[in-house]
Amino acid sequence: KSKLNFLLSEPDSSMGSLKPSVWLSISELFTL
């Protein structure tokens, strides 16, 4: 989960093309 948190913390450095909403959806999936 550390990597996921890092990506969520720095979405611009990894994939700025993705929208925040998409990241939220991904985080929810990982949480479940």
Buried (B, 14 or more C-beta within 10 A) or exposed (E): EEEEEEBBEEBEEBEEEBEEEEBEEBBEEEEE
